[in-house]
Amino acid sequence: MTISTKKGVYFGSLFLTMGVMSNPILNDSRLNKLRDQHAGEAGWGVATGQPIATGQPANTWAPPMTDGPISQHHAGMMTVSGAASASMVLFALLLMSAAVGWIAVAEPQPGVLAFPPMALVGALVGFVAVIITVFKPMTSHILGPVYAVGQGLFVGALSKMFDATYSGIVVQAVGTTLAVFGVMLFLYRTRILRVTNKFRRIVIGATLGVMVFYLASFVFSMFGANISFLSSSSGLGILFSLFVAGLAAFNLALDFDFIERGAAMGLPRRMEWFAALGLLVTLVWLYLEVLRLLTKLRDR
């Protein structure tokens, strides 16, 4: 079975990649902005000794309460376990939606697959959901599931299109993505990989650079001018895909750091969904880059 619109689907995945790069969604300045926005809310920062709403400025130290012991659990604050639970919910929604997108791919003629329109709509809806969430993080508990369902439709349909030409490539891409996630989580938890300010600046700067490059490539493709190594199986093309896939993996470390520091700062509980959305966005980006890399390796 062949794909008659392989080139169009490839650049469709390129467009989706631009829309799913999570960082700088979960970056250092974003975390500080969230901290400043919610520093005056009741209960903020109890676990970290940060100011509590007392009518004083946010940067003014408030003396501890003296009417008894303070509980370490605060229902209105973000926690690492809460972010993990939200991430699993979004991931489950993505998988179910991807299954629907996979099934929706039709075969109007023998050997020709038709990309379902609803998958394109899902990609657009997911992209808009992420953009809105960047500016309104407190809506992430609603827009996070919207993104998961919308992008799941696109990713599932896109995966079916590629798997039709490269049999078994989706299983390999999923397995590789999960393995990279596990390795990065291990490196981060054991502090073998330390997220420093310099590390953040390098990763975020490189991510923005790749985003701009992808955007320019997509615009050029609309006028028939394609950058060959993006889709070719040349040595340069494979090295570029390895670089971008590695960059996506390092973004996972930034996501883990955001979750850990957000919980330490005592951000509002809805930020668990914001952090979960950023993590899912990075995983989708990593999967697409791995899928693109495996495609190039198969073509050699």
Legacy VTK file of the C-alpha trace (Angstrom):
# vtk DataFile Version 3.0
C-alpha trace
ASCII
DATASET POLYDATA
POINTS 300 float
0.000 0.000 0.000
1.408 3.402 -0.983
0.609 6.979 -0.003
-0.183 9.286 -2.893
0.101 12.422 -0.756
3.210 11.505 1.216
4.922 14.833 0.622
1.900 16.804 1.734
1.500 14.662 4.817
5.187 15.154 5.624
4.860 18.917 5.636
1.612 18.545 7.542
3.606 16.831 10.263
6.129 19.656 10.018
3.359 22.165 10.699
2.125 20.093 13.626
5.646 19.965 15.019
5.769 23.760 15.054
2.510 23.760 16.966
3.545 21.252 19.618
6.919 22.535 20.772
6.148 22.933 24.445
9.018 25.118 25.435
9.044 28.070 25.795
5.558 27.266 27.185
7.139 25.733 30.290
10.154 27.962 30.649
11.793 29.857 33.461
10.197 33.216 32.735
6.786 31.556 32.512
7.276 29.980 35.929
8.322 33.287 37.471
5.355 35.034 35.879
2.964 32.459 37.309
4.603 32.832 40.706
4.160 36.592 40.615
0.556 36.377 39.393
-0.529 34.059 42.202
1.757 35.207 44.995
-1.106 36.960 46.721
-3.545 34.082 46.719
-4.520 32.494 49.985
-2.371 29.510 50.820
0.301 30.299 48.228
3.782 29.293 49.238
2.913 27.771 52.620
5.159 24.806 51.941
8.126 26.951 50.921
8.053 29.823 53.376
6.858 32.220 50.680
4.453 35.048 51.525
0.865 34.275 52.376
-1.961 36.651 51.599
-1.882 39.056 54.508
-2.507 42.366 52.799
1.267 42.920 52.541
3.221 43.123 49.274
4.063 39.773 47.685
7.770 40.173 48.417
7.263 40.935 52.112
8.010 38.179 54.600
5.063 37.157 56.740
5.786 35.834 60.271
4.715 32.260 60.928
1.393 31.463 62.562
1.625 30.615 66.269
-1.745 28.928 66.795
-0.576 25.385 66.247
1.292 23.119 63.807
0.882 23.723 60.085
-0.126 20.803 57.908
2.164 19.982 54.995
-0.803 19.190 52.741
-2.680 22.008 51.057
-5.516 20.986 48.756
-5.327 24.167 46.697
-1.649 23.860 45.777
0.129 22.171 42.909
1.895 18.883 43.662
4.184 16.612 41.664
1.802 13.667 42.089
-1.103 15.819 40.950
0.775 16.849 37.803
1.628 13.197 37.160
-2.039 12.209 37.467
-3.122 14.995 35.114
-0.432 13.891 32.644
-1.752 10.323 32.663
-5.297 11.557 32.018
-4.182 13.655 29.057
-2.035 10.819 27.717
-4.969 8.408 27.909
-7.167 10.879 26.025
-4.471 11.267 23.384
-4.198 7.496 22.889
-7.951 7.016 22.576
-8.248 9.901 20.145
-5.271 8.604 18.139
-7.016 5.243 17.785
-10.033 7.051 16.308
-7.771 8.990 13.931
-6.053 5.762 12.854
-9.367 4.078 12.053
-10.677 7.171 10.244
-8.039 6.926 7.494
-9.929 5.688 4.425
-8.816 3.816 1.311
-10.950 5.163 -1.556
-8.805 3.325 -4.120
-6.543 0.286 -3.821
-3.123 1.443 -2.642
-4.244 5.024 -1.962
-5.041 6.412 1.496
-7.172 9.482 2.161
-6.283 11.709 5.067
-9.445 12.402 7.133
-10.485 16.089 7.281
-11.390 15.773 10.952
-7.724 15.044 11.712
-6.708 18.362 10.168
-9.429 20.103 12.167
-8.157 18.372 15.291
-4.615 19.625 14.652
-5.876 23.187 14.254
-8.064 22.976 17.371
-5.172 21.589 19.391
-2.824 24.296 18.174
-5.321 27.029 19.128
-5.864 25.381 22.536
-2.136 25.528 23.287
-1.841 29.163 22.197
-4.756 30.188 24.422
-3.336 28.244 27.358
-0.006 30.069 27.054
-1.792 33.335 27.810
-4.464 31.891 30.139
-2.827 29.032 32.101
-5.776 28.707 34.482
-7.878 27.352 31.588
-5.530 24.394 31.123
-7.848 21.991 32.969
-10.305 22.523 30.089
-8.032 23.191 27.123
-5.572 20.435 28.062
-8.093 17.670 27.264
-9.149 19.612 24.149
-5.547 19.561 22.944
-5.145 15.858 23.741
-8.242 14.883 21.766
-7.543 17.207 18.836
-3.878 16.330 18.397
-4.623 12.684 19.023
-6.820 12.605 15.913
-4.046 14.099 13.815
-1.238 11.982 15.235
-3.273 8.790 14.844
-4.161 9.504 11.224
-0.623 10.605 10.398
0.795 7.464 12.003
-1.503 5.279 9.905
-0.333 7.025 6.728
3.331 6.414 7.513
2.800 2.878 8.783
1.158 2.000 5.488
4.443 2.677 3.700
6.878 1.685 6.439
5.371 -1.362 8.083
5.926 -1.433 11.848
7.458 2.025 12.009
4.814 3.313 14.433
5.570 0.598 16.982
9.250 1.454 16.720
8.568 5.184 17.102
6.298 4.704 20.113
8.773 2.357 21.776
11.676 4.729 21.154
9.710 7.709 22.473
8.773 5.899 25.691
12.355 4.696 26.131
13.720 8.228 25.742
11.128 9.495 28.225
12.162 6.854 30.746
15.869 7.598 30.323
15.378 11.354 30.680
13.229 10.889 33.779
15.901 8.637 35.306
18.688 11.103 34.489
16.692 13.954 35.970
15.574 12.150 39.128
19.094 10.908 39.889
20.456 14.416 39.178
22.879 13.023 36.616
21.343 15.667 34.381
21.078 18.991 36.185
18.798 21.732 34.863
20.778 24.908 35.437
20.030 28.417 34.190
22.629 27.968 31.443
21.053 24.655 30.430
17.626 26.303 30.205
18.906 29.177 28.081
20.656 26.854 25.635
17.721 24.464 25.232
15.098 27.202 24.949
17.221 29.204 22.510
17.840 26.155 20.320
14.146 25.245 20.431
13.116 28.711 19.312
15.687 28.516 16.528
14.311 25.206 15.272
10.776 26.567 15.494
11.680 29.555 13.323
13.501 27.283 10.876
10.500 24.960 10.598
8.175 27.904 10.089
10.358 29.278 7.294
10.534 25.823 5.698
6.754 25.481 5.791
6.277 28.912 4.200
8.866 28.127 1.492
7.148 24.821 0.734
3.928 26.662 -0.041
5.780 28.390 -2.906
7.452 25.214 -4.130
10.881 25.889 -2.595
11.724 22.977 -0.315
14.761 22.474 1.907
15.834 19.046 0.724
17.566 17.662 3.823
14.423 18.057 5.946
12.788 15.135 4.173
15.759 13.428 2.531
17.611 10.407 3.880
21.008 11.997 3.321
23.620 12.043 6.048
22.872 15.706 6.735
19.153 14.994 6.926
19.667 12.187 9.437
22.029 14.294 11.563
19.514 17.126 11.620
16.735 14.777 12.726
18.991 13.337 15.436
19.726 16.858 16.658
16.063 17.893 16.806
14.998 14.630 18.447
17.722 15.141 21.048
16.550 18.709 21.567
13.009 17.458 22.166
14.404 14.993 24.718
16.206 17.779 26.593
12.952 19.715 26.663
11.551 16.861 28.748
14.088 17.763 31.423
12.780 21.332 31.402
9.242 20.005 31.793
10.256 17.866 34.783
12.016 20.879 36.303
8.950 23.079 35.805
6.741 20.556 37.593
9.145 20.174 40.502
9.761 23.891 40.986
6.097 24.775 40.483
5.153 22.380 43.274
7.921 23.786 45.511
6.620 27.315 44.924
3.101 26.232 45.800
1.442 27.335 42.560
-2.357 26.933 42.345
-3.605 23.403 41.803
-4.815 24.076 38.259
-1.192 24.549 37.262
-0.933 20.759 37.446
-2.929 20.660 34.203
-0.774 23.391 32.698
2.372 21.415 33.488
0.774 18.186 32.233
-0.157 19.875 28.970
3.403 21.076 28.447
4.745 17.582 29.097
2.282 16.006 26.648
3.136 18.596 24.004
6.816 17.710 24.315
6.064 13.983 24.046
4.070 14.515 20.852
6.896 16.600 19.410
9.450 13.929 20.364
7.312 11.187 18.797
7.002 13.099 15.512
10.742 13.713 15.376
11.486 10.055 16.095
8.982 9.028 13.416
10.677 11.367 10.927
14.124 10.020 11.850
13.059 6.387 11.456
11.520 7.218 8.088
14.835 8.592 6.855
16.698 5.560 8.134
14.256 3.255 6.341
14.787 5.174 3.079
18.575 4.669 3.057
LINES 1 301
300 0 1 2 3 4 5 6 7 8 9 10 11 12 13 14 15 16 17 18 19 20 21 22 23 24 25 26 27 28 29 30 31 32 33 34 35 36 37 38 39 40 41 42 43 44 45 46 47 48 49 50 51 52 53 54 55 56 57 58 59 60 61 62 63 64 65 66 67 68 69 70 71 72 73 74 75 76 77 78 79 80 81 82 83 84 85 86 87 88 89 90 91 92 93 94 95 96 97 98 99 100 101 102 103 104 105 106 107 108 109 110 111 112 113 114 115 116 117 118 119 120 121 122 123 124 125 126 127 128 129 130 131 132 133 134 135 136 137 138 139 140 141 142 143 144 145 146 147 148 149 150 151 152 153 154 155 156 157 158 159 160 161 162 163 164 165 166 167 168 169 170 171 172 173 174 175 176 177 178 179 180 181 182 183 184 185 186 187 188 189 190 191 192 193 194 195 196 197 198 199 200 201 202 203 204 205 206 207 208 209 210 211 212 213 214 215 216 217 218 219 220 221 222 223 224 225 226 227 228 229 230 231 232 233 234 235 236 237 238 239 240 241 242 243 244 245 246 247 248 249 250 251 252 253 254 255 256 257 258 259 260 261 262 263 264 265 266 267 268 269 270 271 272 273 274 275 276 277 278 279 280 281 282 283 284 285 286 287 288 289 290 291 292 293 294 295 296 297 298 299
